[in-house]
Amino acid sequence: MSVPLYQVPEQQPSVWQPTSVEEAMHLKHKWGDKAVLISGGTWLRTRWENGVSPLPQHLISLAHIQALSGLAMDAGGQIHIGPSLRLADLMDSELMQMKCALLVKACAEIAAPSVRNLASIGGNVVTRTGDLITALLVMDAQVVCSNGTAEYTLPLAKWLDVPAQAISEVMTGIKVPNIDIEDAERTFEFYLKVGRREAFTPSVVTVAGRLSLAPDQTIQSLALAAGGGSAVPARFVDLETAAIGRPLSKDLLQSLHTGVSEGFQAVPDDYAGVAYRKQTAANLIVSECYKVWRKGGGANAPKS
Ligand SMILES: Cc1cc2nc3c(=O)[nH]c(=O)nc-3n(C[C@H](O)[C@H](O)[C@H](O)COP(=O)(O)OP(=O)(O)OC[C@H]3O[C@@H](n4cnc5c(N)ncnc54)[C@H](O)[C@@H]3O)c2cc1C
């Protein structure tokens, strides 16, 4: 990490290496705002280097807490992902490739391999703006958090609604439910990211979706999410509900376009405004649904 000389603190941060969540939270409570939990450090270091956050006095590394690095499928087919797992490890895992292909695709679109060798999935989610979140939202992921004494589980969408706490908690798990795909040929998934430059800039827009069609070509289930830049990613729950049971028609595609554009809470920055981000999210989602209409609907697709 390079820090301009005038920013080098008199004392470099102490690095603490707890081996349990309880110990990590004890240290966090002890040092308060003077300490930060750190996993791969790739997001934090961009903040220190850009002067967005000061280098804290204490870094509490999560790297030696083994309980945060597991990856397993339980008897019900639910996947349990340790938040300290590196993006590169997730991409290499056969279990992830088989059961969480959308997440693997999203990981592959983040930064360069050197960053993915350090960056963790938990760090990506805890930032609340990470590019993996849209994929996890359409996968109906849940997060598990601990304050050091008690753990709670929340759907990721609900966790994102709660403002970040002053005294942080440790994210101890990410759970992805078993999606029983009845007919793989009628189920479609997508993840797309638009950025200014592929590897080194934050995304402008990310979208993800999962759509399944009933045998009569009506929509059986639908999950859509958008995020990107500083926006907190979110699902389009009302739009999804309204689409269930309807044929995937041109009318529906038009209403999805309007709904995504109006519903996406985009955040502007120096490079892209709100209108551009909204239109990009709507175009990406509708173009993917259009492909499904052509592919899944086939010759019987309504001509409306
Ligand atoms: C060159 C470069 C390119 C990048 N490109 C992208 C990109 O394309 N898309 C993208 O989304 N991100 C990108 N990033 C940001 C970052 O690499 C990723 O978001 C990464 O997944 C963050 O993980 P980390 O382990 O490094 O997090 P850290 O930097 O260690 O932590 C991030 C935040 O999460 C907290 N935290 C970490 N783990 C836990 C936990 N278990 N419990 C509670 N809090 C925790 C930390 O306190 C901190 O607030 C990029 C970074 C760099 C340097």
PDBQT file of the ligand as one rigid body, heavy atoms in Angstrom, charges set to zero:
ROOT
HETATM    1  C1  LIG A 401      -8.349  -2.408  -7.847  1.00  0.00    +0.000 C 
HETATM    2  C2  LIG A 401      -9.646  -2.719  -7.163  1.00  0.00    +0.000 A 
HETATM    3  C3  LIG A 401     -10.758  -3.025  -7.939  1.00  0.00    +0.000 A 
HETATM    4  C4  LIG A 401     -11.978  -3.328  -7.320  1.00  0.00    +0.000 A 
HETATM    5  N1  LIG A 401     -13.032  -3.645  -8.109  1.00  0.00    +0.000 NA
HETATM    6  C5  LIG A 401     -14.213  -3.961  -7.541  1.00  0.00    +0.000 A 
HETATM    7  C6  LIG A 401     -15.317  -4.335  -8.341  1.00  0.00    +0.000 A 
HETATM    8  O1  LIG A 401     -15.229  -4.422  -9.564  1.00  0.00    +0.000 OA
HETATM    9  N2  LIG A 401     -16.497  -4.616  -7.722  1.00  0.00    +0.000 N 
HETATM   10  C7  LIG A 401     -16.631  -4.576  -6.355  1.00  0.00    +0.000 A 
HETATM   11  O2  LIG A 401     -17.712  -4.857  -5.845  1.00  0.00    +0.000 OA
HETATM   12  N3  LIG A 401     -15.598  -4.228  -5.578  1.00  0.00    +0.000 NA
HETATM   13  C8  LIG A 401     -14.400  -3.926  -6.119  1.00  0.00    +0.000 A 
HETATM   14  N4  LIG A 401     -13.343  -3.582  -5.321  1.00  0.00    +0.000 N 
HETATM   15  C9  LIG A 401     -13.548  -3.464  -3.863  1.00  0.00    +0.000 C 
HETATM   16  C10 LIG A 401     -13.167  -4.755  -3.069  1.00  0.00    +0.000 C 
HETATM   17  O3  LIG A 401     -12.056  -5.380  -3.631  1.00  0.00    +0.000 OA
HETATM   18  C11 LIG A 401     -14.276  -5.798  -3.004  1.00  0.00    +0.000 C 
HETATM   19  O4  LIG A 401     -15.517  -5.209  -2.668  1.00  0.00    +0.000 OA
HETATM   20  C12 LIG A 401     -13.923  -6.910  -1.973  1.00  0.00    +0.000 C 
HETATM   21  O5  LIG A 401     -14.784  -8.024  -2.147  1.00  0.00    +0.000 OA
HETATM   22  C13 LIG A 401     -13.947  -6.450  -0.539  1.00  0.00    +0.000 C 
HETATM   23  O6  LIG A 401     -13.511  -7.534   0.251  1.00  0.00    +0.000 OA
HETATM   24  P1  LIG A 401     -12.318  -7.400   1.285  1.00  0.00    +0.000 P 
HETATM   25  O7  LIG A 401     -12.173  -8.715   1.969  1.00  0.00    +0.000 OA
HETATM   26  O8  LIG A 401     -11.080  -6.865   0.662  1.00  0.00    +0.000 OA
HETATM   27  O9  LIG A 401     -12.949  -6.302   2.269  1.00  0.00    +0.000 OA
HETATM   28  P2  LIG A 401     -12.217  -5.376   3.322  1.00  0.00    +0.000 P 
HETATM   29  O10 LIG A 401     -11.572  -4.230   2.627  1.00  0.00    +0.000 OA
HETATM   30  O11 LIG A 401     -11.361  -6.167   4.247  1.00  0.00    +0.000 OA
HETATM   31  O12 LIG A 401     -13.503  -4.899   4.153  1.00  0.00    +0.000 OA
HETATM   32  C14 LIG A 401     -14.564  -4.215   3.549  1.00  0.00    +0.000 C 
HETATM   33  C15 LIG A 401     -15.554  -3.788   4.646  1.00  0.00    +0.000 C 
HETATM   34  O13 LIG A 401     -16.158  -4.938   5.189  1.00  0.00    +0.000 OA
HETATM   35  C16 LIG A 401     -15.902  -5.051   6.590  1.00  0.00    +0.000 C 
HETATM   36  N5  LIG A 401     -15.795  -6.504   6.802  1.00  0.00    +0.000 N 
HETATM   37  C17 LIG A 401     -15.077  -7.397   6.080  1.00  0.00    +0.000 A 
HETATM   38  N6  LIG A 401     -15.371  -8.648   6.458  1.00  0.00    +0.000 NA
HETATM   39  C18 LIG A 401     -16.290  -8.544   7.451  1.00  0.00    +0.000 A 
HETATM   40  C19 LIG A 401     -17.007  -9.479   8.251  1.00  0.00    +0.000 A 
HETATM   41  N7  LIG A 401     -16.863 -10.816   8.119  1.00  0.00    +0.000 N 
HETATM   42  N8  LIG A 401     -17.873  -9.001   9.179  1.00  0.00    +0.000 NA
HETATM   43  C20 LIG A 401     -18.070  -7.665   9.331  1.00  0.00    +0.000 A 
HETATM   44  N9  LIG A 401     -17.431  -6.737   8.605  1.00  0.00    +0.000 NA
HETATM   45  C21 LIG A 401     -16.550  -7.171   7.680  1.00  0.00    +0.000 A 
HETATM   46  C22 LIG A 401     -14.675  -4.214   6.854  1.00  0.00    +0.000 C 
HETATM   47  O14 LIG A 401     -14.660  -3.720   8.172  1.00  0.00    +0.000 OA
HETATM   48  C23 LIG A 401     -14.891  -3.094   5.844  1.00  0.00    +0.000 C 
HETATM   49  O15 LIG A 401     -15.814  -2.145   6.354  1.00  0.00    +0.000 OA
HETATM   50  C24 LIG A 401     -12.101  -3.297  -5.903  1.00  0.00    +0.000 A 
HETATM   51  C25 LIG A 401     -10.966  -3.000  -5.135  1.00  0.00    +0.000 A 
HETATM   52  C26 LIG A 401      -9.765  -2.706  -5.760  1.00  0.00    +0.000 A 
HETATM   53  C27 LIG A 401      -8.572  -2.393  -4.896  1.00  0.00    +0.000 C 
ENDROOT
TORSDOF 0
